[in-house]
Amino acid sequence: MPAFLQKLIPKLYGLYFNILVWFSSKKAAYKAFIVFATVRKGRILPNQKEYLDTAKLEVVTVGEHKIQVYNWVGAKETVLLVHGWESNTWRWHKLIEKLQKEDYNIIAFDAPAHGYSTGKILHAPLYAKQVQAMLLKYKPTIAIGHSMGGMTILYNEYKNPNNILEKMVTIGSPSEFHEIMAHYKSLLGLNNKVISALNQFIQEKFNFTTEEFSSAKFVEHNNKKGLLFHDKFDKIAPYHASVDVHKHWKGSELVSTEGFGHSMHQDEVNNKIISFLAE
């Protein structure tokens, strides 16, 4: 898609919502939320298919979704891998190779609307339901999440503090939902009336405000071990997100990098994860 269309289309959506809100604030809020949560990328690509197909374990029904689960069998502890927005289990292939060498049992899954799993939208509360289902079914003691996946792990732990998880790793994960919404407002050019209606919709649907959804707040009473990775120049999720989470999470360690980007597939990151799991 041409670059000018990539910038124009969000603005056209924003113009539509800015007009619609004067006729029906609830309809404008609902439609704005659906656009926000709609997944446009992340399905299995041809070069990913063979690798993932050999590790397919089963398809699990969680709510209305059929979730594809993968397993790389090992004799040691079970590790759960939780990918980020518009990605899929393939994003873990470099880390999986290192985990296999150490003989960890690896469970991964495609989020709703991603990879082989069904659905069209994704948001953190929905993702957390899938994560909790995986924890209950496969009993991992370690969870590793990238970007939205890391944020979801911390949110789910806050909601279910008695989980059997002992260690959690987040990689380039955002923290504050209100910052994500501020970006969405800017991207679409939404007026304050739409944002007000959208905030009300979110509070009524999920029983929290955009200000209350905060990884930094979620970890305040988390007494489990955590490892946080974040690049200082991350253009997707702000570096200060992990700084704030680390500040509020007594059992965490923050690893800061420079020039590793948002994906952070580097050996330095993966080797540090392996060392952390062995502690």
C-alpha positions, 0 to 999 in steps of 0.5 A: 500500500502506498505510504500516503494511503497508509496515512490517509485511511486512519484519518478517514476513519477518524473523520467518520467517527468524529461525525458519527459521535454527534448522532450516536456516541455509543455507536461511534465508541463501539466502531472506534473500539473495533477498528482499534482491536482489529488485527490486520497481519500475523497470519502464517506466512509460507516461509513459517508454515513448515516449521510451525506445522511440525510442532502442532500439538492440538487446537484448544477451544477457549471461549469462542475461539479455536486456538492453535497450540504448539509443543516442542517436547523437553524434560525440564520445566514447561515454558509458555511463550506469548507473542505480540500484536500482529505476530504469531508463534514463529517470532519465537523460533530463535529462542525456541532453538536455545530452549530446546538445547537446554531441554525445556518443554515449550508450549506456545500458541497463536493468539485470537486472530493470529497465526492459525487461530480463529477470530478477527480482533484482539485486546488484552482482556481477551488475550489474558483469557487465552493465557490463563487457559494455557496456564491451567491446561499445561502448567508452565512455571515460566512465561515469556511474552513479547510486547503486548504478550508481556503486558498480557502476562502481567495483567493476567498475573494481577487477575490470577495471583495464585497461578503456578508461574514462578518466573516471568519475562517481558520483552519490549512491552508497553505498560500504560493503556492510556498512552496506547489510546493517546497514540490511537487518538493522534493516528486517527485524529479523533476529537475529544467527544469520541475519546470520551465516549470510547473511554466510557465504552471501555470502562463499561465493557472491561470494568477498568479505565484506561488510566487504571490499566497499567502494568506498573500498577499490576506488579506492585504486589507481584513477589515472583521473579521477573526479567524485563528487556527494553531497548532505549530507542524502541519506536513501538513501545516506549522504553520508560514503560519497562523502567516504570514496571521495574520500579514497582516490581521488587523481584524484577531485573531490567536489561536495557539495550541500545539499537536492538529495536522492538523485536529483540531477537538477538542472541544477547537477549536470548542467552540472557533469558536462558541464564535467568531460567537457570537461576 
